[in-house]
Amino acid sequence: MAKIKAVHYINQFFAGIGGEEKADYKPEVREGIVGPGMAINAGFKGEAEIVATIICGDSYFNENIEEAKSEIIEMVKKYDPDIFIAGPAFNAGRYGVACGTIADAVHKELGIPVLTGMYVENPGADMFKKSVYIVSTKNSAAGMRNAVKQMVPLALKLAKGEEIESPEEEGYIARGVRKNYFAEKRGSERAVDMLLKKLKGEEFVTEFPMPDFDRVEPEAAIKDMSKAKIALVTSGGIVPKGNPDHIESSSASKYGKYDIEGIKDLTKETHETAHGGYDPVYANEDPDRVLPVDVLRDLEKEGKIGSLHRYFYTTVGNGTAVASAKAFAEKIAKELLSDGVNAVILTST
Amino acid sequence: MRLELGYLFIEDVQFGEETKLENKTLYVNKDELVNLIKEDEHFEKVDLELARPGESIRITPVKDVVEPRVKVEGPGGVFPGMISKVDTVGSGKTNVLKGCAVVTAGKIVGFQEGIIDMTGPGADYTPFSKLNNVVLVCEPKEGLKQHEHERALRMAGFKAATYLGEVAKNLTPDEVEIFETEPMLESINKYPELPKVAYVQMLQSQGLLHDTYVYGVDAKESLPTIIYPTEIMDGAIVSGNCVSACDKNTTYHHLNNPVVKDLFAKHGKELNFIGVIITNENVYLADKERSSNWTAKLAEFLGLDGVLVSQEGFGNPDTDLIMNCKKIEQKGIKTVIITDEYAGRDGASQSLADADPLANAVVTGGNANEVITLPPMDKIIGDTSYVDTIAGGFDGSLKEDGSIVVELQAITGATNELGFNKLTAKGY
């Protein structure tokens, strides 16, 4: 195999150009190795070589993100590298964000593997750990030796397209991605083993660390419902008959927005459920059971609510990833707000 | 309570003139079995097919999998409250046709029937690819409501398994295993130094095609209670549900509950397996609160040191799982929970619908959203036209060449939450 080509990205400080006063330094490419690249290159032991180093001031990058990105991508492209390495940035915030941003952009635009390194509390880590491999470093450049020791083997693996092991084994910041594999023992036996350890007070490793939950505080109650515009949103899968947008029966990848202008009652002729998680007979017989258009029309007529919003939004909550649900909700909420909706009745199944 | 399970190993299944077991081959009289199932007026058409390990066969939509068994000695009969009377099972002798199963298939009931591939990459994810399967393909009469269809198909599986199990009534098993649970006080006196452990089994009971039956009782209409582990091994609990294929407990899973087996394996050595608490997964908050309170109360009452909790299904039952875990931990009893994950196709989403820091010991059956490509098979038993709409399928799942791109969710038993499989997941 030919020698692996690497392009390295660093800021003005690590290039020895200057500190804050030089932070507006525009992107520059130098053939060869600069600053921390020396240690990285030495670590490659001839298996790979840094063919070019790109230097950019942190202020320039963060204040001119789009230009900086496209300039740097052009520079990288010229060298056609097998791996792009940025930093390590340790706990330098703007440098970390720059390393994450440019690594992510290079990977997306040019499709080459990328790697950076930073301290876990660097804001760039949270922003990019999902899309970029970030080696976990100490919080200052005093940790350079350790950082290089972790980055070199991971960079080589990435460049060669080898399988990347878990964060513990490779030293990168967990990306929050769950991957399946076959264990040696079946689940029940692993559970019994874990319980015995827990009972004995021995150390055990959970297979799924509990996440921090995103809990939402409810809004204050509406004082005068007779003036409120109410919208109906459901994860119970009520759709116009025939499910025109093919919302999946489970693990939905989309939501639907449907007009109910002039509709007083949902019937089995007009609507049905797309949801695969429950016996659909009762919902299909009378879809108002899940999406109560009929009752809201009555309330509207009686003046108990101001009005029912013209559109309802619907998706299927059955095994749908929380990230998808959150993305749907963000879009739906934005539209509801701009349509002047005051409150939502959210129904499930 | 002491149960002897006698295993008769089945290495092949064939159609024959007489239904019998000979030289490890199960012969099935097709007409006789089809006619038996056809006695149910709800079916328009009943057919019988065979699928053996390694054959290029895809079975879908699969509803239930049932292991044929026969009671040889002692009180009660197979599937009490369903096929047999409600006499207490779990003692005496029961013969098991090991290595074969009845699979119920045919027109989809809900959206949640599954796929069993007998070979290829999909076969690695379902335990049923390793069995010699007698597949019942039942087509319901026009206009039959889903819940009636579910019931008919459920009973068809039990009837067929009972019919096949009869062949072993007078045969000598190839291997015998004995399981025994003593009355609690005796057991504690016998193993005073061992930690007292019970198994909390959560039964799917969300209703609307998500039901489990205990001695014929719908679990959603029952309070949590205590049951001998051997009763479960002897068919006291059966599946009646259409929850996503990957993590529903088929009747086969209940009969071969791996938690029960693995706790028995350490019983009297490293732990004292006191018994099983069964609870439900009802949809109303009041039911969830009441049942989890009750479960924790029973765990405390039994003086337990540790509890293993298993789940069935996902999403809504995640709340029951976390409530059970939290309330039992708050009684000072150590817990381990078994679940599976819905972390999105890319694995980057949040895996569970509920969480609590007290749930610090979790075993996972893997991410059910992970996508798999199932290559075309030479033979389809059932009908692949439902693949786009079953849980785990999506628009375009079924390709023109017959291959299928689906989430593991659609594969029967893939991410089982009794810990039946080796599949798991880790964070990257």
Chai-1 contact restraints between the chains, C-beta under 6 A:
chainA,res_idxA,chainB,res_idxB,connection_type,confidence,min_distance_angstrom,max_distance_angstrom,comment,restraint_id
A,S166,B,K426,contact,1.0,0.0,6.0,A-B,restraint_1
A,A174,B,G427,contact,1.0,0.0,6.0,A-B,restraint_2
A,R175,B,Y428,contact,1.0,0.0,6.0,A-B,restraint_3
A,G176,B,A348,contact,1.0,0.0,6.0,A-B,restraint_4
A,V177,B,G347,contact,1.0,0.0,6.0,A-B,restraint_5
A,V177,B,A348,contact,1.0,0.0,6.0,A-B,restraint_6
A,V177,B,Y428,contact,1.0,0.0,6.0,A-B,restraint_7
A,R178,B,E341,contact,1.0,0.0,6.0,A-B,restraint_8
A,R178,B,A343,contact,1.0,0.0,6.0,A-B,restraint_9
A,R178,B,G347,contact,1.0,0.0,6.0,A-B,restraint_10
A,R178,B,N367,contact,1.0,0.0,6.0,A-B,restraint_11
A,R178,B,A425,contact,1.0,0.0,6.0,A-B,restraint_12
A,K179,B,G347,contact,1.0,0.0,6.0,A-B,restraint_13
A,K179,B,Y428,contact,1.0,0.0,6.0,A-B,restraint_14
A,N180,B,G366,contact,1.0,0.0,6.0,A-B,restraint_15
A,N180,B,N367,contact,1.0,0.0,6.0,A-B,restraint_16
A,N180,B,E370,contact,1.0,0.0,6.0,A-B,restraint_17
A,N180,B,L423,contact,1.0,0.0,6.0,A-B,restraint_18
A,N180,B,A425,contact,1.0,0.0,6.0,A-B,restraint_19
A,F182,B,K422,contact,1.0,0.0,6.0,A-B,restraint_20
A,F182,B,L423,contact,1.0,0.0,6.0,A-B,restraint_21
A,A183,B,K422,contact,1.0,0.0,6.0,A-B,restraint_22
A,A183,B,T424,contact,1.0,0.0,6.0,A-B,restraint_23
A,R186,B,G419,contact,1.0,0.0,6.0,A-B,restraint_24
A,R186,B,N421,contact,1.0,0.0,6.0,A-B,restraint_25
A,R186,B,K422,contact,1.0,0.0,6.0,A-B,restraint_26
A,G187,B,I338,contact,1.0,0.0,6.0,A-B,restraint_27
A,G187,B,V363,contact,1.0,0.0,6.0,A-B,restraint_28
A,G187,B,G365,contact,1.0,0.0,6.0,A-B,restraint_29
A,G187,B,G419,contact,1.0,0.0,6.0,A-B,restraint_30
A,S188,B,P258,contact,1.0,0.0,6.0,A-B,restraint_31
A,S188,B,V259,contact,1.0,0.0,6.0,A-B,restraint_32
A,S188,B,D262,contact,1.0,0.0,6.0,A-B,restraint_33
A,S188,B,G419,contact,1.0,0.0,6.0,A-B,restraint_34
A,E189,B,D262,contact,1.0,0.0,6.0,A-B,restraint_35
A,R190,B,V363,contact,1.0,0.0,6.0,A-B,restraint_36
A,A191,B,L308,contact,1.0,0.0,6.0,A-B,restraint_37
A,A191,B,V336,contact,1.0,0.0,6.0,A-B,restraint_38
A,A191,B,I338,contact,1.0,0.0,6.0,A-B,restraint_39
A,A191,B,V363,contact,1.0,0.0,6.0,A-B,restraint_40
A,A191,B,G419,contact,1.0,0.0,6.0,A-B,restraint_41
A,V192,B,D262,contact,1.0,0.0,6.0,A-B,restraint_42
A,M194,B,V336,contact,1.0,0.0,6.0,A-B,restraint_43
A,M194,B,A361,contact,1.0,0.0,6.0,A-B,restraint_44
A,L195,B,G306,contact,1.0,0.0,6.0,A-B,restraint_45
A,L195,B,L308,contact,1.0,0.0,6.0,A-B,restraint_46
A,L195,B,V336,contact,1.0,0.0,6.0,A-B,restraint_47
A,L196,B,E270,contact,1.0,0.0,6.0,A-B,restraint_48
A,K198,B,K334,contact,1.0,0.0,6.0,A-B,restraint_49
A,K198,B,A361,contact,1.0,0.0,6.0,A-B,restraint_50
A,L199,B,P195,contact,1.0,0.0,6.0,A-B,restraint_51
A,L199,B,D305,contact,1.0,0.0,6.0,A-B,restraint_52
A,L199,B,G306,contact,1.0,0.0,6.0,A-B,restraint_53
A,L199,B,K334,contact,1.0,0.0,6.0,A-B,restraint_54
A,T206,B,N360,contact,1.0,0.0,6.0,A-B,restraint_55
A,T206,B,A361,contact,1.0,0.0,6.0,A-B,restraint_56
A,T206,B,V362,contact,1.0,0.0,6.0,A-B,restraint_57
A,E207,B,V362,contact,1.0,0.0,6.0,A-B,restraint_58
A,E207,B,V363,contact,1.0,0.0,6.0,A-B,restraint_59
A,E207,B,T364,contact,1.0,0.0,6.0,A-B,restraint_60
A,E207,B,T424,contact,1.0,0.0,6.0,A-B,restraint_61
A,F208,B,V362,contact,1.0,0.0,6.0,A-B,restraint_62
A,F208,B,T364,contact,1.0,0.0,6.0,A-B,restraint_63
A,M210,B,A355,contact,1.0,0.0,6.0,A-B,restraint_64
A,M210,B,P357,contact,1.0,0.0,6.0,A-B,restraint_65
A,M210,B,A359,contact,1.0,0.0,6.0,A-B,restraint_66
A,P211,B,Q350,contact,1.0,0.0,6.0,A-B,restraint_67
A,P211,B,A355,contact,1.0,0.0,6.0,A-B,restraint_68
A,F213,B,A355,contact,1.0,0.0,6.0,A-B,restraint_69
A,H246,B,D395,contact,1.0,0.0,6.0,A-B,restraint_70
A,E248,B,F394,contact,1.0,0.0,6.0,A-B,restraint_71
A,S249,B,F111,contact,1.0,0.0,6.0,A-B,restraint_72
A,S249,B,T389,contact,1.0,0.0,6.0,A-B,restraint_73
A,S249,B,A391,contact,1.0,0.0,6.0,A-B,restraint_74
A,S250,B,A391,contact,1.0,0.0,6.0,A-B,restraint_75
A,S251,B,N369,contact,1.0,0.0,6.0,A-B,restraint_76
A,S251,B,E407,contact,1.0,0.0,6.0,A-B,restraint_77
A,G276,B,F111,contact,1.0,0.0,6.0,A-B,restraint_78
A,G276,B,Q112,contact,1.0,0.0,6.0,A-B,restraint_79
A,G276,B,A391,contact,1.0,0.0,6.0,A-B,restraint_80
A,Y278,B,L208,contact,1.0,0.0,6.0,A-B,restraint_81
A,D279,B,Q146,contact,1.0,0.0,6.0,A-B,restraint_82
A,D279,B,H147,contact,1.0,0.0,6.0,A-B,restraint_83
A,D279,B,L208,contact,1.0,0.0,6.0,A-B,restraint_84
A,D279,B,L209,contact,1.0,0.0,6.0,A-B,restraint_85
A,V281,B,K145,contact,1.0,0.0,6.0,A-B,restraint_86
A,V281,B,Q146,contact,1.0,0.0,6.0,A-B,restraint_87
A,G319,B,Y342,contact,1.0,0.0,6.0,A-B,restraint_88
A,A321,B,G344,contact,1.0,0.0,6.0,A-B,restraint_89
A,A321,B,S349,contact,1.0,0.0,6.0,A-B,restraint_90
A,V322,B,S349,contact,1.0,0.0,6.0,A-B,restraint_91
A,V322,B,Q350,contact,1.0,0.0,6.0,A-B,restraint_92
A,A323,B,G344,contact,1.0,0.0,6.0,A-B,restraint_93
A,A323,B,S349,contact,1.0,0.0,6.0,A-B,restraint_94
